[in-house]
């Protein structure tokens, strides 16, 4: 961590060092408190996500829907059949996006890296456009697998491109290869949508990212991928902490650098591939939540992964609930809401608190 | 180790970069250091630009022989070729060259300032702000193409100023600038998405073409706009090149070397935003040029710092070639140039990446 901060405030650097020490070592209580607060917030927004919508349902009925389920009660049906799958998808997608962002930023050592950087969003978008245009598939469940396969293939190609040549997959090469291939696929996507108006009309709704209209099937099929990805991400936090010191230092600490990068790539593909398949490309959560969380929890990857796993779904569900309220009886897609609410909030956070750099 | 990419100046694998490169040219009054390799790269790129540009003027629904193209340009063409070359194709090609140069230069400056190869005019929220301005004009106002251009420039500049204000706190740290830019960029992008999902599909299509970046129907007024920007702003960047290189060493080192860090950064951000602004006004946000030009130029020149001038040449070549491809690949349907820039630039960057000898160098 360099302390080379801004010019006119050398004393600023000292404060920053103090801050880092405070955040770094003796603040277990602070971090535990943070996890507790995030956990409570996640629980509340999950309840809200079950209760709020075009038809508001009192909390009592929501709880009854689980404890004393009555299939003839419309409220119970709405909660169990519509809002529960939606909430579950919000939970797993939010966790997957934020955690994969944390892994991606750690492995590339680049603060601009988000889940999209490995080409996941571009690959999924291109596959979805092909599905809409060439194969006339437009059910949500049909698009899911196209998105997932597109995301998977692209990230493997990005990784391969980043690894060719002397020196293997360095962070800079991965980042450049990912950005280059993403741009390539996005422009092919754009070419198709410009040539075919009907495809553009359908694609614009997929492309903003939404949790609406996802049923339990989708949640059931994609959850295993995300759970495996989350477990791998947690297991990776120690080697990634060492990798933050640089490749050579990490090697000196006994980390197998190449292996760590490959496994990280695998976790990112599972997490982002499944989440973009479930909810479309939601860029904000994966890029920004790790930064926001780092402000409170410091740069330790172990805490970061846990906190991202809680903060990601909290933000996603919160924004989804707000999106259902502000445009009643219609709704604003969650991809729009996360960026519209989260963007300004993130700016305030960055301004008020010290930015903990990678 | 900040969050930035490894700096070539600091990598031990490149001992040859440590001594000063190039030759010193002296006249009676001034002496300056000229980097031979960079100069050669620029000359080769310039030849390629002229070649591709002439080719682009030759082909189309009404093909014109290369001899006629040059005769027309020096003012001895027939009436037909005068109209097609002078009114339709030459201004389009020139706009492409100038826009590419402006974007390439702007991107190289931002990448260097942010010390991050993923840096782009979007770091200060410029592109997303411009998109918001333009899409508002198209969807809400239904404005003409000039109104759209003005909306884009205003939106971009207002957003960039906002980002700068929010990021400024006892000086300007690159990390904070980048993060604030991300936050505001997402918020403006959300507003664009909202309009795109709510608008009529005809407007959406128009917005999609604008957001892709297009050179269709560009005339001499566009050449003048971007040309003016380059004539005024490019020299400022070239003069500041050495200070930019020092800033790459870190703020503290740079100020120890006599660079006034904050005012230099502010000046460079303003100039780079200005370059991006006028090119966006002329041709929409042509994607990828700003991103790809810097790394390609650095690799071609093996420059240890930001290769600002070579980046401008690379950008021009990418845009001109991409426009040629976009016009001809599905002829007679003409695709917007922005569709093809990544197709032209990405494979080349990837190829450079795979064969670049020095691991970890930018």
Interface residues (C-beta under 8 A of the other chain):
Chain A: X1 X2 X4 X5 X6 X7 X8 X9 X12 X109 X110 X111 X112 X113 X117 X161 X162 X164 X165 X166 X167 X168 X170 X171 X172 X173 X175 X176 X177 X179 X180 X181 X183 X184 X186 X187 X188 X190 X191 X193 X194 X195 X197 X200 X201 X204 X205 X207 X208 X244 X245 X246 X283 X284 X287 X288 X291 X332 X333 X335 X336 X337 X338 X339 X340 X342 X343 X344 X345 X346 X347 X350 X351 X355 X357 X358
Chain B: X1 X2 X3 X4 X5 X6 X116 X117 X118 X119 X166 X167 X169 X170 X171 X172 X173 X175 X176 X178 X179 X180 X182 X183 X184 X185 X186 X187 X188 X189 X190 X191 X193 X194 X196 X197 X201 X204 X205 X208 X209 X212 X250 X251 X252 X253 X255 X261 X262 X287 X288 X291 X292 X295 X330 X333 X335 X336 X338 X339 X340 X341 X342 X343 X345 X346 X347 X349 X350 X353 X354 X355 X356 X357 X358 X359 X360 X361 X362
